[in-house]
Amino acid sequence: MNAAENVQSVASAQTLASIGTLVRNYFPAASLSLSPWRDDPQTRLWVGEETLDLAFHFPGWSPKIQCRSLLIQLKISKNTHSSLPRLLGIVMRGMTFDGERWRLATIGDWSPTGSHLPQPLEMIQFQSICRDLFELFPK
């Protein structure tokens, strides 16, 4: 689900703003999109209520990060103790016009997979972003 569609409280709006700030601290040139998916009937068939999807677009293709856009899918569940959902996991994808180049999931050892992986230092930054994202949500 597009993250913009899930803003139902001030706390969730603040959390989304914090996510944007967090990623831009690592990649200042990135621009945030809270609605990475088109709103059409075909796309709506695949909408999952259990995810928050957002994207960051870079000014051009970077050989260090091997992508032009970063799609972040936050796997969430309802939280009975807070207005914010619980963050269960993250799937981060490096995208170009050709499609997905690499993927990082917070399952197992958080090892990236894909045909064109980012440089090691940048991958450490992406893993740090994931750790920081877990800190933004209630346990």
Chimera marker file (.cmm) of the C-alpha trace (Angstrom):
<marker_set name="trace">
<marker id="1" x="0.000" y="0.000" z="0.000" r="1" g="1" b="0" radius="0.5"/>
<marker id="2" x="1.251" y="3.480" z="-0.764" r="1" g="1" b="0" radius="0.5"/>
<marker id="3" x="2.461" y="4.986" z="2.514" r="1" g="1" b="0" radius="0.5"/>
<marker id="4" x="0.504" y="8.184" z="1.819" r="1" g="1" b="0" radius="0.5"/>
<marker id="5" x="-2.758" y="6.206" z="1.953" r="1" g="1" b="0" radius="0.5"/>
<marker id="6" x="-2.024" y="4.927" z="5.455" r="1" g="1" b="0" radius="0.5"/>
<marker id="7" x="-1.609" y="8.252" z="7.236" r="1" g="1" b="0" radius="0.5"/>
<marker id="8" x="-4.385" y="8.053" z="9.796" r="1" g="1" b="0" radius="0.5"/>
<marker id="9" x="-2.930" y="9.976" z="12.708" r="1" g="1" b="0" radius="0.5"/>
<marker id="10" x="-0.432" y="12.669" z="13.570" r="1" g="1" b="0" radius="0.5"/>
<marker id="11" x="1.885" y="9.954" z="14.915" r="1" g="1" b="0" radius="0.5"/>
<marker id="12" x="1.888" y="8.048" z="11.610" r="1" g="1" b="0" radius="0.5"/>
<marker id="13" x="2.526" y="11.287" z="9.668" r="1" g="1" b="0" radius="0.5"/>
<marker id="14" x="5.440" y="12.075" z="11.986" r="1" g="1" b="0" radius="0.5"/>
<marker id="15" x="6.855" y="8.577" z="11.529" r="1" g="1" b="0" radius="0.5"/>
<marker id="16" x="6.718" y="8.871" z="7.725" r="1" g="1" b="0" radius="0.5"/>
<marker id="17" x="8.433" y="12.260" z="7.942" r="1" g="1" b="0" radius="0.5"/>
<marker id="18" x="11.094" y="10.691" z="10.173" r="1" g="1" b="0" radius="0.5"/>
<marker id="19" x="11.649" y="7.933" z="7.609" r="1" g="1" b="0" radius="0.5"/>
<marker id="20" x="12.224" y="10.565" z="4.923" r="1" g="1" b="0" radius="0.5"/>
<marker id="21" x="14.685" y="12.421" z="7.142" r="1" g="1" b="0" radius="0.5"/>
<marker id="22" x="16.457" y="9.222" z="8.117" r="1" g="1" b="0" radius="0.5"/>
<marker id="23" x="17.131" y="8.137" z="4.526" r="1" g="1" b="0" radius="0.5"/>
<marker id="24" x="18.071" y="11.656" z="3.436" r="1" g="1" b="0" radius="0.5"/>
<marker id="25" x="20.657" y="11.757" z="6.244" r="1" g="1" b="0" radius="0.5"/>
<marker id="26" x="22.447" y="8.933" z="4.406" r="1" g="1" b="0" radius="0.5"/>
<marker id="27" x="21.587" y="10.078" z="0.854" r="1" g="1" b="0" radius="0.5"/>
<marker id="28" x="20.899" y="13.851" z="0.840" r="1" g="1" b="0" radius="0.5"/>
<marker id="29" x="20.148" y="14.036" z="-2.906" r="1" g="1" b="0" radius="0.5"/>
<marker id="30" x="17.276" y="11.518" z="-2.665" r="1" g="1" b="0" radius="0.5"/>
<marker id="31" x="13.699" y="12.741" z="-3.090" r="1" g="1" b="0" radius="0.5"/>
<marker id="32" x="10.871" y="11.004" z="-1.235" r="1" g="1" b="0" radius="0.5"/>
<marker id="33" x="7.717" y="9.561" z="-2.799" r="1" g="1" b="0" radius="0.5"/>
<marker id="34" x="5.014" y="8.350" z="-0.429" r="1" g="1" b="0" radius="0.5"/>
<marker id="35" x="3.011" y="7.003" z="-3.381" r="1" g="1" b="0" radius="0.5"/>
<marker id="36" x="5.320" y="4.830" z="-5.502" r="1" g="1" b="0" radius="0.5"/>
<marker id="37" x="2.453" y="2.772" z="-6.973" r="1" g="1" b="0" radius="0.5"/>
<marker id="38" x="-0.010" y="3.891" z="-9.621" r="1" g="1" b="0" radius="0.5"/>
<marker id="39" x="-3.621" y="4.043" z="-8.571" r="1" g="1" b="0" radius="0.5"/>
<marker id="40" x="-5.227" y="1.855" z="-11.228" r="1" g="1" b="0" radius="0.5"/>
<marker id="41" x="-7.362" y="-1.316" z="-11.086" r="1" g="1" b="0" radius="0.5"/>
<marker id="42" x="-4.512" y="-3.650" z="-12.055" r="1" g="1" b="0" radius="0.5"/>
<marker id="43" x="-2.186" y="-2.287" z="-9.374" r="1" g="1" b="0" radius="0.5"/>
<marker id="44" x="-5.009" y="-2.354" z="-6.797" r="1" g="1" b="0" radius="0.5"/>
<marker id="45" x="-5.199" y="-6.152" z="-7.219" r="1" g="1" b="0" radius="0.5"/>
<marker id="46" x="-1.764" y="-6.416" z="-5.590" r="1" g="1" b="0" radius="0.5"/>
<marker id="47" x="-2.259" y="-3.892" z="-2.786" r="1" g="1" b="0" radius="0.5"/>
<marker id="48" x="-1.358" y="-5.337" z="0.577" r="1" g="1" b="0" radius="0.5"/>
<marker id="49" x="-2.780" y="-3.807" z="3.722" r="1" g="1" b="0" radius="0.5"/>
<marker id="50" x="0.149" y="-5.222" z="5.669" r="1" g="1" b="0" radius="0.5"/>
<marker id="51" x="2.817" y="-3.068" z="3.980" r="1" g="1" b="0" radius="0.5"/>
<marker id="52" x="3.788" y="0.575" z="3.804" r="1" g="1" b="0" radius="0.5"/>
<marker id="53" x="5.520" y="1.304" z="0.507" r="1" g="1" b="0" radius="0.5"/>
<marker id="54" x="7.632" y="4.352" z="-0.216" r="1" g="1" b="0" radius="0.5"/>
<marker id="55" x="10.361" y="5.224" z="-2.658" r="1" g="1" b="0" radius="0.5"/>
<marker id="56" x="13.387" y="7.459" z="-2.856" r="1" g="1" b="0" radius="0.5"/>
<marker id="57" x="14.532" y="8.712" z="-6.236" r="1" g="1" b="0" radius="0.5"/>
<marker id="58" x="18.083" y="9.775" z="-6.927" r="1" g="1" b="0" radius="0.5"/>
<marker id="59" x="19.042" y="12.472" z="-9.462" r="1" g="1" b="0" radius="0.5"/>
<marker id="60" x="20.655" y="9.852" z="-11.705" r="1" g="1" b="0" radius="0.5"/>
<marker id="61" x="22.022" y="6.338" z="-11.808" r="1" g="1" b="0" radius="0.5"/>
<marker id="62" x="24.862" y="5.790" z="-9.352" r="1" g="1" b="0" radius="0.5"/>
<marker id="63" x="27.549" y="3.131" z="-9.815" r="1" g="1" b="0" radius="0.5"/>
<marker id="64" x="28.031" y="3.015" z="-6.034" r="1" g="1" b="0" radius="0.5"/>
<marker id="65" x="24.430" y="2.102" z="-5.263" r="1" g="1" b="0" radius="0.5"/>
<marker id="66" x="23.672" y="0.474" z="-8.641" r="1" g="1" b="0" radius="0.5"/>
<marker id="67" x="20.208" y="2.020" z="-8.887" r="1" g="1" b="0" radius="0.5"/>
<marker id="68" x="18.216" y="5.120" z="-9.666" r="1" g="1" b="0" radius="0.5"/>
<marker id="69" x="15.405" y="4.550" z="-7.170" r="1" g="1" b="0" radius="0.5"/>
<marker id="70" x="15.086" y="2.827" z="-3.847" r="1" g="1" b="0" radius="0.5"/>
<marker id="71" x="11.779" y="1.094" z="-3.080" r="1" g="1" b="0" radius="0.5"/>
<marker id="72" x="11.216" y="0.387" z="0.606" r="1" g="1" b="0" radius="0.5"/>
<marker id="73" x="8.439" y="-1.944" z="1.729" r="1" g="1" b="0" radius="0.5"/>
<marker id="74" x="7.792" y="-2.000" z="5.443" r="1" g="1" b="0" radius="0.5"/>
<marker id="75" x="6.017" y="-5.169" z="6.567" r="1" g="1" b="0" radius="0.5"/>
<marker id="76" x="3.735" y="-4.140" z="9.424" r="1" g="1" b="0" radius="0.5"/>
<marker id="77" x="1.100" y="-5.506" z="11.773" r="1" g="1" b="0" radius="0.5"/>
<marker id="78" x="-1.526" y="-3.780" z="13.870" r="1" g="1" b="0" radius="0.5"/>
<marker id="79" x="-0.384" y="-2.795" z="17.325" r="1" g="1" b="0" radius="0.5"/>
<marker id="80" x="-2.932" y="-2.903" z="20.151" r="1" g="1" b="0" radius="0.5"/>
<marker id="81" x="-0.675" y="-0.825" z="22.435" r="1" g="1" b="0" radius="0.5"/>
<marker id="82" x="0.037" y="2.076" z="20.070" r="1" g="1" b="0" radius="0.5"/>
<marker id="83" x="-1.482" y="4.054" z="17.212" r="1" g="1" b="0" radius="0.5"/>
<marker id="84" x="1.610" y="3.092" z="15.208" r="1" g="1" b="0" radius="0.5"/>
<marker id="85" x="1.892" y="-0.381" z="13.714" r="1" g="1" b="0" radius="0.5"/>
<marker id="86" x="4.647" y="-2.826" z="14.636" r="1" g="1" b="0" radius="0.5"/>
<marker id="87" x="7.424" y="-3.156" z="12.082" r="1" g="1" b="0" radius="0.5"/>
<marker id="88" x="7.962" y="-6.836" z="11.311" r="1" g="1" b="0" radius="0.5"/>
<marker id="89" x="10.487" y="-6.564" z="8.503" r="1" g="1" b="0" radius="0.5"/>
<marker id="90" x="11.830" y="-4.543" z="5.605" r="1" g="1" b="0" radius="0.5"/>
<marker id="91" x="12.385" y="-5.293" z="1.946" r="1" g="1" b="0" radius="0.5"/>
<marker id="92" x="14.540" y="-2.722" z="0.192" r="1" g="1" b="0" radius="0.5"/>
<marker id="93" x="14.959" y="-2.852" z="-3.592" r="1" g="1" b="0" radius="0.5"/>
<marker id="94" x="17.368" y="-0.964" z="-5.817" r="1" g="1" b="0" radius="0.5"/>
<marker id="95" x="15.516" y="-0.147" z="-9.042" r="1" g="1" b="0" radius="0.5"/>
<marker id="96" x="16.329" y="1.215" z="-12.491" r="1" g="1" b="0" radius="0.5"/>
<marker id="97" x="14.192" y="1.587" z="-15.588" r="1" g="1" b="0" radius="0.5"/>
<marker id="98" x="15.100" y="-2.040" z="-16.354" r="1" g="1" b="0" radius="0.5"/>
<marker id="99" x="13.578" y="-3.252" z="-13.072" r="1" g="1" b="0" radius="0.5"/>
<marker id="100" x="15.009" y="-4.595" z="-9.849" r="1" g="1" b="0" radius="0.5"/>
<marker id="101" x="18.813" y="-4.673" z="-9.662" r="1" g="1" b="0" radius="0.5"/>
<marker id="102" x="19.247" y="-5.809" z="-6.074" r="1" g="1" b="0" radius="0.5"/>
<marker id="103" x="17.266" y="-6.593" z="-2.931" r="1" g="1" b="0" radius="0.5"/>
<marker id="104" x="17.952" y="-6.443" z="0.785" r="1" g="1" b="0" radius="0.5"/>
<marker id="105" x="15.543" y="-8.146" z="3.200" r="1" g="1" b="0" radius="0.5"/>
<marker id="106" x="15.754" y="-8.075" z="6.978" r="1" g="1" b="0" radius="0.5"/>
<marker id="107" x="15.476" y="-11.852" z="7.167" r="1" g="1" b="0" radius="0.5"/>
<marker id="108" x="18.376" y="-14.125" z="8.055" r="1" g="1" b="0" radius="0.5"/>
<marker id="109" x="21.748" y="-12.444" z="7.803" r="1" g="1" b="0" radius="0.5"/>
<marker id="110" x="20.498" y="-9.417" z="5.809" r="1" g="1" b="0" radius="0.5"/>
<marker id="111" x="22.636" y="-10.353" z="2.813" r="1" g="1" b="0" radius="0.5"/>
<marker id="112" x="21.828" y="-8.560" z="-0.434" r="1" g="1" b="0" radius="0.5"/>
<marker id="113" x="20.830" y="-10.491" z="-3.542" r="1" g="1" b="0" radius="0.5"/>
<marker id="114" x="20.596" y="-9.466" z="-7.159" r="1" g="1" b="0" radius="0.5"/>
<marker id="115" x="22.417" y="-9.003" z="-10.421" r="1" g="1" b="0" radius="0.5"/>
<marker id="116" x="24.088" y="-5.638" z="-9.644" r="1" g="1" b="0" radius="0.5"/>
<marker id="117" x="24.909" y="-5.175" z="-5.963" r="1" g="1" b="0" radius="0.5"/>
<marker id="118" x="25.861" y="-1.823" z="-4.397" r="1" g="1" b="0" radius="0.5"/>
<marker id="119" x="29.414" y="-1.201" z="-3.268" r="1" g="1" b="0" radius="0.5"/>
<marker id="120" x="30.157" y="-2.636" z="0.222" r="1" g="1" b="0" radius="0.5"/>
<marker id="121" x="30.198" y="0.766" z="1.983" r="1" g="1" b="0" radius="0.5"/>
<marker id="122" x="26.832" y="1.709" z="0.503" r="1" g="1" b="0" radius="0.5"/>
<marker id="123" x="25.375" y="-1.685" z="1.436" r="1" g="1" b="0" radius="0.5"/>
<marker id="124" x="26.461" y="-1.031" z="5.029" r="1" g="1" b="0" radius="0.5"/>
<marker id="125" x="24.542" y="2.268" z="4.814" r="1" g="1" b="0" radius="0.5"/>
<marker id="126" x="21.416" y="0.483" z="3.554" r="1" g="1" b="0" radius="0.5"/>
<marker id="127" x="21.671" y="-2.020" z="6.411" r="1" g="1" b="0" radius="0.5"/>
<marker id="128" x="22.082" y="0.888" z="8.855" r="1" g="1" b="0" radius="0.5"/>
<marker id="129" x="18.935" y="2.491" z="7.440" r="1" g="1" b="0" radius="0.5"/>
<marker id="130" x="17.074" y="-0.756" z="8.136" r="1" g="1" b="0" radius="0.5"/>
<marker id="131" x="18.331" y="-0.868" z="11.735" r="1" g="1" b="0" radius="0.5"/>
<marker id="132" x="17.325" y="2.785" z="12.202" r="1" g="1" b="0" radius="0.5"/>
<marker id="133" x="13.858" y="2.094" z="10.744" r="1" g="1" b="0" radius="0.5"/>
<marker id="134" x="13.250" y="-0.573" z="13.387" r="1" g="1" b="0" radius="0.5"/>
<marker id="135" x="14.003" y="2.069" z="16.053" r="1" g="1" b="0" radius="0.5"/>
<marker id="136" x="11.226" y="4.348" z="14.724" r="1" g="1" b="0" radius="0.5"/>
<marker id="137" x="8.455" y="1.854" z="15.399" r="1" g="1" b="0" radius="0.5"/>
<marker id="138" x="7.182" y="0.448" z="18.716" r="1" g="1" b="0" radius="0.5"/>
<marker id="139" x="8.366" y="-3.011" z="19.710" r="1" g="1" b="0" radius="0.5"/>
<link id1="1" id2="2" r="1" g="1" b="0" radius="0.2"/>
<link id1="2" id2="3" r="1" g="1" b="0" radius="0.2"/>
<link id1="3" id2="4" r="1" g="1" b="0" radius="0.2"/>
<link id1="4" id2="5" r="1" g="1" b="0" radius="0.2"/>
<link id1="5" id2="6" r="1" g="1" b="0" radius="0.2"/>
<link id1="6" id2="7" r="1" g="1" b="0" radius="0.2"/>
<link id1="7" id2="8" r="1" g="1" b="0" radius="0.2"/>
<link id1="8" id2="9" r="1" g="1" b="0" radius="0.2"/>
<link id1="9" id2="10" r="1" g="1" b="0" radius="0.2"/>
<link id1="10" id2="11" r="1" g="1" b="0" radius="0.2"/>
<link id1="11" id2="12" r="1" g="1" b="0" radius="0.2"/>
<link id1="12" id2="13" r="1" g="1" b="0" radius="0.2"/>
<link id1="13" id2="14" r="1" g="1" b="0" radius="0.2"/>
<link id1="14" id2="15" r="1" g="1" b="0" radius="0.2"/>
<link id1="15" id2="16" r="1" g="1" b="0" radius="0.2"/>
<link id1="16" id2="17" r="1" g="1" b="0" radius="0.2"/>
<link id1="17" id2="18" r="1" g="1" b="0" radius="0.2"/>
<link id1="18" id2="19" r="1" g="1" b="0" radius="0.2"/>
<link id1="19" id2="20" r="1" g="1" b="0" radius="0.2"/>
<link id1="20" id2="21" r="1" g="1" b="0" radius="0.2"/>
<link id1="21" id2="22" r="1" g="1" b="0" radius="0.2"/>
<link id1="22" id2="23" r="1" g="1" b="0" radius="0.2"/>
<link id1="23" id2="24" r="1" g="1" b="0" radius="0.2"/>
<link id1="24" id2="25" r="1" g="1" b="0" radius="0.2"/>
<link id1="25" id2="26" r="1" g="1" b="0" radius="0.2"/>
<link id1="26" id2="27" r="1" g="1" b="0" radius="0.2"/>
<link id1="27" id2="28" r="1" g="1" b="0" radius="0.2"/>
<link id1="28" id2="29" r="1" g="1" b="0" radius="0.2"/>
<link id1="29" id2="30" r="1" g="1" b="0" radius="0.2"/>
<link id1="30" id2="31" r="1" g="1" b="0" radius="0.2"/>
<link id1="31" id2="32" r="1" g="1" b="0" radius="0.2"/>
<link id1="32" id2="33" r="1" g="1" b="0" radius="0.2"/>
<link id1="33" id2="34" r="1" g="1" b="0" radius="0.2"/>
<link id1="34" id2="35" r="1" g="1" b="0" radius="0.2"/>
<link id1="35" id2="36" r="1" g="1" b="0" radius="0.2"/>
<link id1="36" id2="37" r="1" g="1" b="0" radius="0.2"/>
<link id1="37" id2="38" r="1" g="1" b="0" radius="0.2"/>
<link id1="38" id2="39" r="1" g="1" b="0" radius="0.2"/>
<link id1="39" id2="40" r="1" g="1" b="0" radius="0.2"/>
<link id1="40" id2="41" r="1" g="1" b="0" radius="0.2"/>
<link id1="41" id2="42" r="1" g="1" b="0" radius="0.2"/>
<link id1="42" id2="43" r="1" g="1" b="0" radius="0.2"/>
<link id1="43" id2="44" r="1" g="1" b="0" radius="0.2"/>
<link id1="44" id2="45" r="1" g="1" b="0" radius="0.2"/>
<link id1="45" id2="46" r="1" g="1" b="0" radius="0.2"/>
<link id1="46" id2="47" r="1" g="1" b="0" radius="0.2"/>
<link id1="47" id2="48" r="1" g="1" b="0" radius="0.2"/>
<link id1="48" id2="49" r="1" g="1" b="0" radius="0.2"/>
<link id1="49" id2="50" r="1" g="1" b="0" radius="0.2"/>
<link id1="50" id2="51" r="1" g="1" b="0" radius="0.2"/>
<link id1="51" id2="52" r="1" g="1" b="0" radius="0.2"/>
<link id1="52" id2="53" r="1" g="1" b="0" radius="0.2"/>
<link id1="53" id2="54" r="1" g="1" b="0" radius="0.2"/>
<link id1="54" id2="55" r="1" g="1" b="0" radius="0.2"/>
<link id1="55" id2="56" r="1" g="1" b="0" radius="0.2"/>
<link id1="56" id2="57" r="1" g="1" b="0" radius="0.2"/>
<link id1="57" id2="58" r="1" g="1" b="0" radius="0.2"/>
<link id1="58" id2="59" r="1" g="1" b="0" radius="0.2"/>
<link id1="59" id2="60" r="1" g="1" b="0" radius="0.2"/>
<link id1="60" id2="61" r="1" g="1" b="0" radius="0.2"/>
<link id1="61" id2="62" r="1" g="1" b="0" radius="0.2"/>
<link id1="62" id2="63" r="1" g="1" b="0" radius="0.2"/>
<link id1="63" id2="64" r="1" g="1" b="0" radius="0.2"/>
<link id1="64" id2="65" r="1" g="1" b="0" radius="0.2"/>
<link id1="65" id2="66" r="1" g="1" b="0" radius="0.2"/>
<link id1="66" id2="67" r="1" g="1" b="0" radius="0.2"/>
<link id1="67" id2="68" r="1" g="1" b="0" radius="0.2"/>
<link id1="68" id2="69" r="1" g="1" b="0" radius="0.2"/>
<link id1="69" id2="70" r="1" g="1" b="0" radius="0.2"/>
<link id1="70" id2="71" r="1" g="1" b="0" radius="0.2"/>
<link id1="71" id2="72" r="1" g="1" b="0" radius="0.2"/>
<link id1="72" id2="73" r="1" g="1" b="0" radius="0.2"/>
<link id1="73" id2="74" r="1" g="1" b="0" radius="0.2"/>
<link id1="74" id2="75" r="1" g="1" b="0" radius="0.2"/>
<link id1="75" id2="76" r="1" g="1" b="0" radius="0.2"/>
<link id1="76" id2="77" r="1" g="1" b="0" radius="0.2"/>
<link id1="77" id2="78" r="1" g="1" b="0" radius="0.2"/>
<link id1="78" id2="79" r="1" g="1" b="0" radius="0.2"/>
<link id1="79" id2="80" r="1" g="1" b="0" radius="0.2"/>
<link id1="80" id2="81" r="1" g="1" b="0" radius="0.2"/>
<link id1="81" id2="82" r="1" g="1" b="0" radius="0.2"/>
<link id1="82" id2="83" r="1" g="1" b="0" radius="0.2"/>
<link id1="83" id2="84" r="1" g="1" b="0" radius="0.2"/>
<link id1="84" id2="85" r="1" g="1" b="0" radius="0.2"/>
<link id1="85" id2="86" r="1" g="1" b="0" radius="0.2"/>
<link id1="86" id2="87" r="1" g="1" b="0" radius="0.2"/>
<link id1="87" id2="88" r="1" g="1" b="0" radius="0.2"/>
<link id1="88" id2="89" r="1" g="1" b="0" radius="0.2"/>
<link id1="89" id2="90" r="1" g="1" b="0" radius="0.2"/>
<link id1="90" id2="91" r="1" g="1" b="0" radius="0.2"/>
<link id1="91" id2="92" r="1" g="1" b="0" radius="0.2"/>
<link id1="92" id2="93" r="1" g="1" b="0" radius="0.2"/>
<link id1="93" id2="94" r="1" g="1" b="0" radius="0.2"/>
<link id1="94" id2="95" r="1" g="1" b="0" radius="0.2"/>
<link id1="95" id2="96" r="1" g="1" b="0" radius="0.2"/>
<link id1="96" id2="97" r="1" g="1" b="0" radius="0.2"/>
<link id1="97" id2="98" r="1" g="1" b="0" radius="0.2"/>
<link id1="98" id2="99" r="1" g="1" b="0" radius="0.2"/>
<link id1="99" id2="100" r="1" g="1" b="0" radius="0.2"/>
<link id1="100" id2="101" r="1" g="1" b="0" radius="0.2"/>
<link id1="101" id2="102" r="1" g="1" b="0" radius="0.2"/>
<link id1="102" id2="103" r="1" g="1" b="0" radius="0.2"/>
<link id1="103" id2="104" r="1" g="1" b="0" radius="0.2"/>
<link id1="104" id2="105" r="1" g="1" b="0" radius="0.2"/>
<link id1="105" id2="106" r="1" g="1" b="0" radius="0.2"/>
<link id1="106" id2="107" r="1" g="1" b="0" radius="0.2"/>
<link id1="107" id2="108" r="1" g="1" b="0" radius="0.2"/>
<link id1="108" id2="109" r="1" g="1" b="0" radius="0.2"/>
<link id1="109" id2="110" r="1" g="1" b="0" radius="0.2"/>
<link id1="110" id2="111" r="1" g="1" b="0" radius="0.2"/>
<link id1="111" id2="112" r="1" g="1" b="0" radius="0.2"/>
<link id1="112" id2="113" r="1" g="1" b="0" radius="0.2"/>
<link id1="113" id2="114" r="1" g="1" b="0" radius="0.2"/>
<link id1="114" id2="115" r="1" g="1" b="0" radius="0.2"/>
<link id1="115" id2="116" r="1" g="1" b="0" radius="0.2"/>
<link id1="116" id2="117" r="1" g="1" b="0" radius="0.2"/>
<link id1="117" id2="118" r="1" g="1" b="0" radius="0.2"/>
<link id1="118" id2="119" r="1" g="1" b="0" radius="0.2"/>
<link id1="119" id2="120" r="1" g="1" b="0" radius="0.2"/>
<link id1="120" id2="121" r="1" g="1" b="0" radius="0.2"/>
<link id1="121" id2="122" r="1" g="1" b="0" radius="0.2"/>
<link id1="122" id2="123" r="1" g="1" b="0" radius="0.2"/>
<link id1="123" id2="124" r="1" g="1" b="0" radius="0.2"/>
<link id1="124" id2="125" r="1" g="1" b="0" radius="0.2"/>
<link id1="125" id2="126" r="1" g="1" b="0" radius="0.2"/>
<link id1="126" id2="127" r="1" g="1" b="0" radius="0.2"/>
<link id1="127" id2="128" r="1" g="1" b="0" radius="0.2"/>
<link id1="128" id2="129" r="1" g="1" b="0" radius="0.2"/>
<link id1="129" id2="130" r="1" g="1" b="0" radius="0.2"/>
<link id1="130" id2="131" r="1" g="1" b="0" radius="0.2"/>
<link id1="131" id2="132" r="1" g="1" b="0" radius="0.2"/>
<link id1="132" id2="133" r="1" g="1" b="0" radius="0.2"/>
<link id1="133" id2="134" r="1" g="1" b="0" radius="0.2"/>
<link id1="134" id2="135" r="1" g="1" b="0" radius="0.2"/>
<link id1="135" id2="136" r="1" g="1" b="0" radius="0.2"/>
<link id1="136" id2="137" r="1" g="1" b="0" radius="0.2"/>
<link id1="137" id2="138" r="1" g="1" b="0" radius="0.2"/>
<link id1="138" id2="139" r="1" g="1" b="0" radius="0.2"/>
</marker_set>
